[in-house]
Amino acid sequence: MDFWTFVFLVVLVGCSVGIFETWSKSRVKMREAEGRVNPDSDKRIAGLMERVKVLEEIVIDSRYDLKREIDELEERSSSSR
């Protein structure tokens, strides 16, 4: 093995170790981030889910459909005048 081949291998191994170290640190950070739960986010999600339930009840309610139909009839009658 000549001198330049040795230098090339040393540089290659050094760069490889640096790349592996960076990759492993980022992987550890990603796993830690997956395990973290933000309590504020949980509260916001629970609140939003409750709001969606209320909206679903309003839309499913038969009175909502009746009100919508009446509004459509009023719009048609006012536009035909």
HTML snippet that shows the backbone in 3Dmol.js (N, CA, C, O; Angstrom):
<script src="https://3Dmol.org/build/3Dmol-min.js"></script>
<div id="view" style="width:600px;height:400px;position:relative"></div>
<script>
const pdb = `
ATOM      1  N   MET A   1       0.862  -1.159   0.000  1.00  0.00           N
ATOM      2  CA  MET A   1       0.000   0.000   0.000  1.00  0.00           C
ATOM      3  C   MET A   1       0.908   1.221   0.000  1.00  0.00           C
ATOM      4  O   MET A   1       1.813   1.348   0.826  1.00  0.00           O
ATOM      5  N   ASP A   2       0.649   2.100  -0.931  1.00  0.00           N
ATOM      6  CA  ASP A   2       1.492   3.291  -0.989  1.00  0.00           C
ATOM      7  C   ASP A   2       0.929   4.386  -0.078  1.00  0.00           C
ATOM      8  O   ASP A   2      -0.147   4.234   0.500  1.00  0.00           O
ATOM      9  N   PHE A   3       1.645   5.452   0.036  1.00  0.00           N
ATOM     10  CA  PHE A   3       1.323   6.545   0.953  1.00  0.00           C
ATOM     11  C   PHE A   3      -0.032   7.178   0.641  1.00  0.00           C
ATOM     12  O   PHE A   3      -0.815   7.426   1.557  1.00  0.00           O
ATOM     13  N   TRP A   4      -0.322   7.446  -0.635  1.00  0.00           N
ATOM     14  CA  TRP A   4      -1.568   8.136  -0.985  1.00  0.00           C
ATOM     15  C   TRP A   4      -2.798   7.259  -0.787  1.00  0.00           C
ATOM     16  O   TRP A   4      -3.874   7.769  -0.475  1.00  0.00           O
ATOM     17  N   THR A   5      -2.659   5.994  -0.958  1.00  0.00           N
ATOM     18  CA  THR A   5      -3.771   5.084  -0.679  1.00  0.00           C
ATOM     19  C   THR A   5      -4.078   5.100   0.810  1.00  0.00           C
ATOM     20  O   THR A   5      -5.241   5.109   1.213  1.00  0.00           O
ATOM     21  N   PHE A   6      -3.039   5.105   1.617  1.00  0.00           N
ATOM     22  CA  PHE A   6      -3.220   5.170   3.064  1.00  0.00           C
ATOM     23  C   PHE A   6      -3.903   6.473   3.472  1.00  0.00           C
ATOM     24  O   PHE A   6      -4.821   6.460   4.292  1.00  0.00           O
ATOM     25  N   VAL A   7      -3.468   7.586   2.911  1.00  0.00           N
ATOM     26  CA  VAL A   7      -4.075   8.889   3.212  1.00  0.00           C
ATOM     27  C   VAL A   7      -5.549   8.876   2.798  1.00  0.00           C
ATOM     28  O   VAL A   7      -6.407   9.351   3.543  1.00  0.00           O
ATOM     29  N   PHE A   8      -5.841   8.340   1.629  1.00  0.00           N
ATOM     30  CA  PHE A   8      -7.215   8.266   1.143  1.00  0.00           C
ATOM     31  C   PHE A   8      -8.091   7.448   2.091  1.00  0.00           C
ATOM     32  O   PHE A   8      -9.208   7.856   2.409  1.00  0.00           O
ATOM     33  N   LEU A   9      -7.597   6.307   2.539  1.00  0.00           N
ATOM     34  CA  LEU A   9      -8.357   5.466   3.448  1.00  0.00           C
ATOM     35  C   LEU A   9      -8.591   6.149   4.796  1.00  0.00           C
ATOM     36  O   LEU A   9      -9.678   6.041   5.363  1.00  0.00           O
ATOM     37  N   VAL A  10      -7.595   6.841   5.302  1.00  0.00           N
ATOM     38  CA  VAL A  10      -7.747   7.549   6.578  1.00  0.00           C
ATOM     39  C   VAL A  10      -8.822   8.644   6.451  1.00  0.00           C
ATOM     40  O   VAL A  10      -9.664   8.798   7.336  1.00  0.00           O
ATOM     41  N   VAL A  11      -8.785   9.391   5.356  1.00  0.00           N
ATOM     42  CA  VAL A  11      -9.783  10.442   5.134  1.00  0.00           C
ATOM     43  C   VAL A  11     -11.172   9.821   4.967  1.00  0.00           C
ATOM     44  O   VAL A  11     -12.152  10.337   5.504  1.00  0.00           O
ATOM     45  N   LEU A  12     -11.258   8.725   4.230  1.00  0.00           N
ATOM     46  CA  LEU A  12     -12.531   8.052   3.999  1.00  0.00           C
ATOM     47  C   LEU A  12     -13.129   7.541   5.308  1.00  0.00           C
ATOM     48  O   LEU A  12     -14.321   7.716   5.558  1.00  0.00           O
ATOM     49  N   VAL A  13     -12.318   6.921   6.128  1.00  0.00           N
ATOM     50  CA  VAL A  13     -12.796   6.413   7.415  1.00  0.00           C
ATOM     51  C   VAL A  13     -13.201   7.573   8.324  1.00  0.00           C
ATOM     52  O   VAL A  13     -14.216   7.494   9.016  1.00  0.00           O
ATOM     53  N   GLY A  14     -12.424   8.631   8.324  1.00  0.00           N
ATOM     54  CA  GLY A  14     -12.755   9.795   9.160  1.00  0.00           C
ATOM     55  C   GLY A  14     -14.073  10.426   8.760  1.00  0.00           C
ATOM     56  O   GLY A  14     -14.885  10.765   9.621  1.00  0.00           O
ATOM     57  N   CYS A  15     -14.294  10.587   7.470  1.00  0.00           N
ATOM     58  CA  CYS A  15     -15.569  11.152   6.992  1.00  0.00           C
ATOM     59  C   CYS A  15     -16.726  10.213   7.286  1.00  0.00           C
ATOM     60  O   CYS A  15     -17.810  10.664   7.656  1.00  0.00           O
ATOM     61  N   SER A  16     -16.510   8.916   7.128  1.00  0.00           N
ATOM     62  CA  SER A  16     -17.559   7.937   7.382  1.00  0.00           C
ATOM     63  C   SER A  16     -17.986   7.954   8.847  1.00  0.00           C
ATOM     64  O   SER A  16     -19.174   7.867   9.155  1.00  0.00           O
ATOM     65  N   VAL A  17     -17.021   8.064   9.735  1.00  0.00           N
ATOM     66  CA  VAL A  17     -17.331   8.126  11.165  1.00  0.00           C
ATOM     67  C   VAL A  17     -18.145   9.386  11.468  1.00  0.00           C
ATOM     68  O   VAL A  17     -19.102   9.328  12.240  1.00  0.00           O
ATOM     69  N   GLY A  18     -17.784  10.505  10.877  1.00  0.00           N
ATOM     70  CA  GLY A  18     -18.529  11.742  11.084  1.00  0.00           C
ATOM     71  C   GLY A  18     -19.953  11.656  10.572  1.00  0.00           C
ATOM     72  O   GLY A  18     -20.887  12.116  11.229  1.00  0.00           O
ATOM     73  N   ILE A  19     -20.118  11.068   9.397  1.00  0.00           N
ATOM     74  CA  ILE A  19     -21.463  10.910   8.819  1.00  0.00           C
ATOM     75  C   ILE A  19     -22.300   9.966   9.685  1.00  0.00           C
ATOM     76  O   ILE A  19     -23.470  10.248   9.943  1.00  0.00           O
ATOM     77  N   PHE A  20     -21.726   8.865  10.130  1.00  0.00           N
ATOM     78  CA  PHE A  20     -22.459   7.919  10.966  1.00  0.00           C
ATOM     79  C   PHE A  20     -22.856   8.562  12.286  1.00  0.00           C
ATOM     80  O   PHE A  20     -23.970   8.351  12.765  1.00  0.00           O
ATOM     81  N   GLU A  21     -21.973   9.334  12.870  1.00  0.00           N
ATOM     82  CA  GLU A  21     -22.268   9.995  14.141  1.00  0.00           C
ATOM     83  C   GLU A  21     -23.428  10.983  13.987  1.00  0.00           C
ATOM     84  O   GLU A  21     -24.325  11.025  14.829  1.00  0.00           O
ATOM     85  N   THR A  22     -23.410  11.761  12.934  1.00  0.00           N
ATOM     86  CA  THR A  22     -24.491  12.716  12.681  1.00  0.00           C
ATOM     87  C   THR A  22     -25.807  11.982  12.452  1.00  0.00           C
ATOM     88  O   THR A  22     -26.845  12.388  12.975  1.00  0.00           O
ATOM     89  N   TRP A  23     -25.771  10.909  11.678  1.00  0.00           N
ATOM     90  CA  TRP A  23     -26.974  10.129  11.403  1.00  0.00           C
ATOM     91  C   TRP A  23     -27.549   9.529  12.679  1.00  0.00           C
ATOM     92  O   TRP A  23     -28.762   9.570  12.887  1.00  0.00           O
ATOM     93  N   SER A  24     -26.697   8.971  13.537  1.00  0.00           N
ATOM     94  CA  SER A  24     -27.193   8.332  14.759  1.00  0.00           C
ATOM     95  C   SER A  24     -27.767   9.367  15.731  1.00  0.00           C
ATOM     96  O   SER A  24     -28.762   9.093  16.402  1.00  0.00           O
ATOM     97  N   LYS A  25     -27.153  10.552  15.814  1.00  0.00           N
ATOM     98  CA  LYS A  25     -27.697  11.596  16.685  1.00  0.00           C
ATOM     99  C   LYS A  25     -29.064  12.055  16.195  1.00  0.00           C
ATOM    100  O   LYS A  25     -29.978  12.248  16.997  1.00  0.00           O
ATOM    101  N   SER A  26     -29.208  12.228  14.897  1.00  0.00           N
ATOM    102  CA  SER A  26     -30.499  12.668  14.372  1.00  0.00           C
ATOM    103  C   SER A  26     -31.559  11.594  14.576  1.00  0.00           C
ATOM    104  O   SER A  26     -32.723  11.909  14.823  1.00  0.00           O
ATOM    105  N   ARG A  27     -31.171  10.355  14.478  1.00  0.00           N
ATOM    106  CA  ARG A  27     -32.125   9.266  14.701  1.00  0.00           C
ATOM    107  C   ARG A  27     -32.581   9.235  16.152  1.00  0.00           C
ATOM    108  O   ARG A  27     -33.762   9.014  16.421  1.00  0.00           O
ATOM    109  N   VAL A  28     -31.669   9.450  17.091  1.00  0.00           N
ATOM    110  CA  VAL A  28     -32.027   9.490  18.507  1.00  0.00           C
ATOM    111  C   VAL A  28     -32.969  10.656  18.766  1.00  0.00           C
ATOM    112  O   VAL A  28     -33.943  10.509  19.504  1.00  0.00           O
ATOM    113  N   LYS A  29     -32.695  11.811  18.172  1.00  0.00           N
ATOM    114  CA  LYS A  29     -33.568  12.972  18.359  1.00  0.00           C
ATOM    115  C   LYS A  29     -34.962  12.713  17.805  1.00  0.00           C
ATOM    116  O   LYS A  29     -35.959  13.114  18.406  1.00  0.00           O
ATOM    117  N   MET A  30     -35.029  12.045  16.664  1.00  0.00           N
ATOM    118  CA  MET A  30     -36.337  11.736  16.084  1.00  0.00           C
ATOM    119  C   MET A  30     -37.120  10.791  16.979  1.00  0.00           C
ATOM    120  O   MET A  30     -38.325  10.967  17.158  1.00  0.00           O
ATOM    121  N   ARG A  31     -36.465   9.806  17.534  1.00  0.00           N
ATOM    122  CA  ARG A  31     -37.156   8.877  18.437  1.00  0.00           C
ATOM    123  C   ARG A  31     -37.619   9.586  19.701  1.00  0.00           C
ATOM    124  O   ARG A  31     -38.709   9.306  20.199  1.00  0.00           O
ATOM    125  N   GLU A  32     -36.821  10.487  20.221  1.00  0.00           N
ATOM    126  CA  GLU A  32     -37.229  11.253  21.400  1.00  0.00           C
ATOM    127  C   GLU A  32     -38.432  12.133  21.070  1.00  0.00           C
ATOM    128  O   GLU A  32     -39.358  12.255  21.872  1.00  0.00           O
ATOM    129  N   ALA A  33     -38.414  12.744  19.890  1.00  0.00           N
ATOM    130  CA  ALA A  33     -39.519  13.614  19.492  1.00  0.00           C
ATOM    131  C   ALA A  33     -40.806  12.815  19.307  1.00  0.00           C
ATOM    132  O   ALA A  33     -41.889  13.319  19.605  1.00  0.00           O
ATOM    133  N   GLU A  34     -40.707  11.595  18.828  1.00  0.00           N
ATOM    134  CA  GLU A  34     -41.894  10.759  18.666  1.00  0.00           C
ATOM    135  C   GLU A  34     -42.496  10.412  20.022  1.00  0.00           C
ATOM    136  O   GLU A  34     -43.715  10.285  20.145  1.00  0.00           O
ATOM    137  N   GLY A  35     -41.667  10.261  21.024  1.00  0.00           N
ATOM    138  CA  GLY A  35     -42.147   9.884  22.350  1.00  0.00           C
ATOM    139  C   GLY A  35     -42.732  11.036  23.138  1.00  0.00           C
ATOM    140  O   GLY A  35     -43.489  10.825  24.085  1.00  0.00           O
ATOM    141  N   ARG A  36     -42.388  12.240  22.756  1.00  0.00           N
ATOM    142  CA  ARG A  36     -42.880  13.407  23.497  1.00  0.00           C
ATOM    143  C   ARG A  36     -44.339  13.684  23.163  1.00  0.00           C
ATOM    144  O   ARG A  36     -44.777  13.568  22.019  1.00  0.00           O
ATOM    145  N   VAL A  37     -45.075  14.057  24.214  1.00  0.00           N
ATOM    146  CA  VAL A  37     -46.466  14.450  24.019  1.00  0.00           C
ATOM    147  C   VAL A  37     -46.618  15.834  24.612  1.00  0.00           C
ATOM    148  O   VAL A  37     -46.265  16.069  25.768  1.00  0.00           O
ATOM    149  N   ASN A  38     -47.138  16.739  23.824  1.00  0.00           N
ATOM    150  CA  ASN A  38     -47.341  18.103  24.284  1.00  0.00           C
ATOM    151  C   ASN A  38     -48.727  18.199  24.903  1.00  0.00           C
ATOM    152  O   ASN A  38     -49.721  18.012  24.202  1.00  0.00           O
ATOM    153  N   PRO A  39     -48.823  18.488  26.217  1.00  0.00           N
ATOM    154  CA  PRO A  39     -50.136  18.557  26.862  1.00  0.00           C
ATOM    155  C   PRO A  39     -51.033  19.635  26.261  1.00  0.00           C
ATOM    156  O   PRO A  39     -52.252  19.465  26.221  1.00  0.00           O
ATOM    157  N   ASP A  40     -50.459  20.730  25.797  1.00  0.00           N
ATOM    158  CA  ASP A  40     -51.272  21.781  25.185  1.00  0.00           C
ATOM    159  C   ASP A  40     -51.920  21.278  23.904  1.00  0.00           C
ATOM    160  O   ASP A  40     -53.072  21.600  23.615  1.00  0.00           O
ATOM    161  N   SER A  41     -51.186  20.495  23.145  1.00  0.00           N
ATOM    162  CA  SER A  41     -51.736  19.944  21.904  1.00  0.00           C
ATOM    163  C   SER A  41     -52.877  18.980  22.209  1.00  0.00           C
ATOM    164  O   SER A  41     -53.889  18.972  21.508  1.00  0.00           O
ATOM    165  N   ASP A  42     -52.719  18.173  23.244  1.00  0.00           N
ATOM    166  CA  ASP A  42     -53.784  17.248  23.614  1.00  0.00           C
ATOM    167  C   ASP A  42     -55.046  17.999  24.008  1.00  0.00           C
ATOM    168  O   ASP A  42     -56.151  17.591  23.650  1.00  0.00           O
ATOM    169  N   LYS A  43     -54.890  19.086  24.738  1.00  0.00           N
ATOM    170  CA  LYS A  43     -56.052  19.880  25.143  1.00  0.00           C
ATOM    171  C   LYS A  43     -56.717  20.513  23.933  1.00  0.00           C
ATOM    172  O   LYS A  43     -57.944  20.525  23.833  1.00  0.00           O
ATOM    173  N   ARG A  44     -55.918  21.040  23.012  1.00  0.00           N
ATOM    174  CA  ARG A  44     -56.478  21.659  21.801  1.00  0.00           C
ATOM    175  C   ARG A  44     -57.203  20.631  20.952  1.00  0.00           C
ATOM    176  O   ARG A  44     -58.281  20.905  20.425  1.00  0.00           O
ATOM    177  N   ILE A  45     -56.619  19.457  20.820  1.00  0.00           N
ATOM    178  CA  ILE A  45     -57.248  18.410  20.019  1.00  0.00           C
ATOM    179  C   ILE A  45     -58.562  17.971  20.651  1.00  0.00           C
ATOM    180  O   ILE A  45     -59.558  17.780  19.952  1.00  0.00           O
ATOM    181  N   ALA A  46     -58.567  17.812  21.967  1.00  0.00           N
ATOM    182  CA  ALA A  46     -59.808  17.425  22.650  1.00  0.00           C
ATOM    183  C   ALA A  46     -60.876  18.496  22.464  1.00  0.00           C
ATOM    184  O   ALA A  46     -62.040  18.169  22.235  1.00  0.00           O
ATOM    185  N   GLY A  47     -60.499  19.766  22.560  1.00  0.00           N
ATOM    186  CA  GLY A  47     -61.454  20.856  22.356  1.00  0.00           C
ATOM    187  C   GLY A  47     -61.985  20.887  20.941  1.00  0.00           C
ATOM    188  O   GLY A  47     -63.179  21.095  20.724  1.00  0.00           O
ATOM    189  N   LEU A  48     -61.103  20.681  19.975  1.00  0.00           N
ATOM    190  CA  LEU A  48     -61.535  20.666  18.580  1.00  0.00           C
ATOM    191  C   LEU A  48     -62.447  19.486  18.283  1.00  0.00           C
ATOM    192  O   LEU A  48     -63.398  19.611  17.511  1.00  0.00           O
ATOM    193  N   MET A  49     -62.162  18.349  18.888  1.00  0.00           N
ATOM    194  CA  MET A  49     -63.022  17.188  18.684  1.00  0.00           C
ATOM    195  C   MET A  49     -64.414  17.450  19.239  1.00  0.00           C
ATOM    196  O   MET A  49     -65.411  17.053  18.635  1.00  0.00           O
ATOM    197  N   GLU A  50     -64.485  18.110  20.378  1.00  0.00           N
ATOM    198  CA  GLU A  50     -65.780  18.447  20.970  1.00  0.00           C
ATOM    199  C   GLU A  50     -66.546  19.407  20.058  1.00  0.00           C
ATOM    200  O   GLU A  50     -67.754  19.260  19.874  1.00  0.00           O
ATOM    201  N   ARG A  51     -65.852  20.376  19.498  1.00  0.00           N
ATOM    202  CA  ARG A  51     -66.505  21.326  18.588  1.00  0.00           C
ATOM    203  C   ARG A  51     -67.029  20.623  17.345  1.00  0.00           C
ATOM    204  O   ARG A  51     -68.119  20.936  16.866  1.00  0.00           O
ATOM    205  N   VAL A  52     -66.264  19.681  16.823  1.00  0.00           N
ATOM    206  CA  VAL A  52     -66.698  18.937  15.642  1.00  0.00           C
ATOM    207  C   VAL A  52     -67.950  18.122  15.968  1.00  0.00           C
ATOM    208  O   VAL A  52     -68.869  18.044  15.153  1.00  0.00           O
ATOM    209  N   LYS A  53     -67.988  17.515  17.159  1.00  0.00           N
ATOM    210  CA  LYS A  53     -69.176  16.755  17.562  1.00  0.00           C
ATOM    211  C   LYS A  53     -70.408  17.649  17.588  1.00  0.00           C
ATOM    212  O   LYS A  53     -71.475  17.262  17.111  1.00  0.00           O
ATOM    213  N   VAL A  54     -70.257  18.850  18.147  1.00  0.00           N
ATOM    214  CA  VAL A  54     -71.379  19.788  18.217  1.00  0.00           C
ATOM    215  C   VAL A  54     -71.824  20.175  16.812  1.00  0.00           C
ATOM    216  O   VAL A  54     -73.021  20.207  16.529  1.00  0.00           O
ATOM    217  N   LEU A  55     -70.876  20.468  15.934  1.00  0.00           N
ATOM    218  CA  LEU A  55     -71.226  20.828  14.563  1.00  0.00           C
ATOM    219  C   LEU A  55     -71.913  19.673  13.841  1.00  0.00           C
ATOM    220  O   LEU A  55     -72.862  19.888  13.086  1.00  0.00           O
ATOM    221  N   GLU A  56     -71.444  18.462  14.067  1.00  0.00           N
ATOM    222  CA  GLU A  56     -72.092  17.307  13.454  1.00  0.00           C
ATOM    223  C   GLU A  56     -73.529  17.179  13.929  1.00  0.00           C
ATOM    224  O   GLU A  56     -74.420  16.886  13.132  1.00  0.00           O
ATOM    225  N   GLU A  57     -73.764  17.395  15.222  1.00  0.00           N
ATOM    226  CA  GLU A  57     -75.123  17.319  15.752  1.00  0.00           C
ATOM    227  C   GLU A  57     -76.013  18.388  15.132  1.00  0.00           C
ATOM    228  O   GLU A  57     -77.185  18.139  14.847  1.00  0.00           O
ATOM    229  N   ILE A  58     -75.464  19.559  14.926  1.00  0.00           N
ATOM    230  CA  ILE A  58     -76.251  20.637  14.330  1.00  0.00           C
ATOM    231  C   ILE A  58     -76.624  20.285  12.893  1.00  0.00           C
ATOM    232  O   ILE A  58     -77.775  20.455  12.490  1.00  0.00           O
ATOM    233  N   VAL A  59     -75.675  19.805  12.137  1.00  0.00           N
ATOM    234  CA  VAL A  59     -75.914  19.501  10.731  1.00  0.00           C
ATOM    235  C   VAL A  59     -76.843  18.299  10.576  1.00  0.00           C
ATOM    236  O   VAL A  59     -77.667  18.270   9.662  1.00  0.00           O
ATOM    237  N   ILE A  60     -76.723  17.321  11.447  1.00  0.00           N
ATOM    238  CA  ILE A  60     -77.565  16.127  11.366  1.00  0.00           C
ATOM    239  C   ILE A  60     -78.988  16.427  11.830  1.00  0.00           C
ATOM    240  O   ILE A  60     -79.926  15.742  11.421  1.00  0.00           O
ATOM    241  N   ASP A  61     -79.156  17.413  12.654  1.00  0.00           N
ATOM    242  CA  ASP A  61     -80.467  17.766  13.184  1.00  0.00           C
ATOM    243  C   ASP A  61     -81.430  18.080  12.036  1.00  0.00           C
ATOM    244  O   ASP A  61     -81.073  18.802  11.106  1.00  0.00           O
ATOM    245  N   SER A  62     -82.639  17.544  12.100  1.00  0.00           N
ATOM    246  CA  SER A  62     -83.622  17.740  11.027  1.00  0.00           C
ATOM    247  C   SER A  62     -84.062  19.193  10.925  1.00  0.00           C
ATOM    248  O   SER A  62     -84.442  19.642   9.844  1.00  0.00           O
ATOM    249  N   ARG A  63     -84.019  19.932  12.020  1.00  0.00           N
ATOM    250  CA  ARG A  63     -84.400  21.344  11.969  1.00  0.00           C
ATOM    251  C   ARG A  63     -83.413  22.137  11.126  1.00  0.00           C
ATOM    252  O   ARG A  63     -83.793  23.119  10.487  1.00  0.00           O
ATOM    253  N   TYR A  64     -82.169  21.728  11.117  1.00  0.00           N
ATOM    254  CA  TYR A  64     -81.174  22.405  10.293  1.00  0.00           C
ATOM    255  C   TYR A  64     -81.532  22.245   8.817  1.00  0.00           C
ATOM    256  O   TYR A  64     -81.480  23.211   8.055  1.00  0.00           O
ATOM    257  N   ASP A  65     -81.893  21.040   8.419  1.00  0.00           N
ATOM    258  CA  ASP A  65     -82.281  20.801   7.030  1.00  0.00           C
ATOM    259  C   ASP A  65     -83.504  21.626   6.669  1.00  0.00           C
ATOM    260  O   ASP A  65     -83.562  22.208   5.586  1.00  0.00           O
ATOM    261  N   LEU A  66     -84.481  21.680   7.566  1.00  0.00           N
ATOM    262  CA  LEU A  66     -85.681  22.457   7.312  1.00  0.00           C
ATOM    263  C   LEU A  66     -85.345  23.934   7.157  1.00  0.00           C
ATOM    264  O   LEU A  66     -85.845  24.590   6.243  1.00  0.00           O
ATOM    265  N   LYS A  67     -84.512  24.457   8.030  1.00  0.00           N
ATOM    266  CA  LYS A  67     -84.111  25.865   7.965  1.00  0.00           C
ATOM    267  C   LYS A  67     -83.381  26.144   6.649  1.00  0.00           C
ATOM    268  O   LYS A  67     -83.598  27.182   6.024  1.00  0.00           O
ATOM    269  N   ARG A  68     -82.526  25.228   6.237  1.00  0.00           N
ATOM    270  CA  ARG A  68     -81.781  25.398   4.992  1.00  0.00           C
ATOM    271  C   ARG A  68     -82.736  25.405   3.796  1.00  0.00           C
ATOM    272  O   ARG A  68     -82.588  26.214   2.880  1.00  0.00           O
ATOM    273  N   GLU A  69     -83.697  24.514   3.811  1.00  0.00           N
ATOM    274  CA  GLU A  69     -84.664  24.467   2.717  1.00  0.00           C
ATOM    275  C   GLU A  69     -85.507  25.747   2.661  1.00  0.00           C
ATOM    276  O   GLU A  69     -85.783  26.272   1.583  1.00  0.00           O
ATOM    277  N   ILE A  70     -85.902  26.228   3.815  1.00  0.00           N
ATOM    278  CA  ILE A  70     -86.677  27.474   3.859  1.00  0.00           C
ATOM    279  C   ILE A  70     -85.847  28.630   3.321  1.00  0.00           C
ATOM    280  O   ILE A  70     -86.340  29.448   2.545  1.00  0.00           O
ATOM    281  N   ASP A  71     -84.596  28.693   3.732  1.00  0.00           N
ATOM    282  CA  ASP A  71     -83.713  29.756   3.237  1.00  0.00           C
ATOM    283  C   ASP A  71     -83.550  29.679   1.723  1.00  0.00           C
ATOM    284  O   ASP A  71     -83.543  30.708   1.048  1.00  0.00           O
ATOM    285  N   GLU A  72     -83.420  28.470   1.187  1.00  0.00           N
ATOM    286  CA  GLU A  72     -83.293  28.316  -0.256  1.00  0.00           C
ATOM    287  C   GLU A  72     -84.559  28.773  -0.972  1.00  0.00           C
ATOM    288  O   GLU A  72     -84.480  29.425  -2.013  1.00  0.00           O
ATOM    289  N   LEU A  73     -85.715  28.439  -0.426  1.00  0.00           N
ATOM    290  CA  LEU A  73     -86.973  28.873  -1.022  1.00  0.00           C
ATOM    291  C   LEU A  73     -87.108  30.390  -0.991  1.00  0.00           C
ATOM    292  O   LEU A  73     -87.575  31.001  -1.952  1.00  0.00           O
ATOM    293  N   GLU A  74     -86.696  30.989   0.122  1.00  0.00           N
ATOM    294  CA  GLU A  74     -86.755  32.453   0.228  1.00  0.00           C
ATOM    295  C   GLU A  74     -85.817  33.099  -0.791  1.00  0.00           C
ATOM    296  O   GLU A  74     -86.165  34.111  -1.400  1.00  0.00           O
ATOM    297  N   GLU A  75     -84.650  32.528  -0.976  1.00  0.00           N
ATOM    298  CA  GLU A  75     -83.701  33.076  -1.951  1.00  0.00           C
ATOM    299  C   GLU A  75     -84.254  32.944  -3.375  1.00  0.00           C
ATOM    300  O   GLU A  75     -84.113  33.860  -4.185  1.00  0.00           O
ATOM    301  N   ARG A  76     -84.877  31.811  -3.674  1.00  0.00           N
ATOM    302  CA  ARG A  76     -85.454  31.628  -5.004  1.00  0.00           C
ATOM    303  C   ARG A  76     -86.588  32.621  -5.255  1.00  0.00           C
ATOM    304  O   ARG A  76     -86.697  33.207  -6.332  1.00  0.00           O
ATOM    305  N   SER A  77     -87.424  32.794  -4.239  1.00  0.00           N
ATOM    306  CA  SER A  77     -88.558  33.701  -4.425  1.00  0.00           C
ATOM    307  C   SER A  77     -88.114  35.149  -4.537  1.00  0.00           C
ATOM    308  O   SER A  77     -88.719  35.925  -5.276  1.00  0.00           O
ATOM    309  N   SER A  78     -87.067  35.525  -3.814  1.00  0.00           N
ATOM    310  CA  SER A  78     -86.592  36.915  -3.892  1.00  0.00           C
ATOM    311  C   SER A  78     -85.837  37.156  -5.211  1.00  0.00           C
ATOM    312  O   SER A  78     -85.850  38.271  -5.734  1.00  0.00           O
ATOM    313  N   SER A  79     -85.191  36.134  -5.741  1.00  0.00           N
ATOM    314  CA  SER A  79     -84.480  36.320  -7.000  1.00  0.00           C
ATOM    315  C   SER A  79     -85.410  36.310  -8.205  1.00  0.00           C
ATOM    316  O   SER A  79     -85.076  36.870  -9.249  1.00  0.00           O
ATOM    317  N   SER A  80     -86.566  35.684  -8.072  1.00  0.00           N
ATOM    318  CA  SER A  80     -87.508  35.639  -9.200  1.00  0.00           C
ATOM    319  C   SER A  80     -88.372  36.884  -9.294  1.00  0.00           C
ATOM    320  O   SER A  80     -89.066  37.070 -10.294  1.00  0.00           O
ATOM    321  N   ARG A  81     -88.350  37.729  -8.295  1.00  0.00           N
ATOM    322  CA  ARG A  81     -89.153  38.960  -8.297  1.00  0.00           C
ATOM    323  C   ARG A  81     -88.589  39.981  -9.194  1.00  0.00           C
ATOM    324  O   ARG A  81     -89.144  41.074  -9.310  1.00  0.00           O
TER     325      ARG A  81
END
`;
const viewer = $3Dmol.createViewer("view");
viewer.addModel(pdb, "pdb");
viewer.setStyle({}, {cartoon: {color: "spectrum"}});
viewer.zoomTo();
viewer.render();
</script>
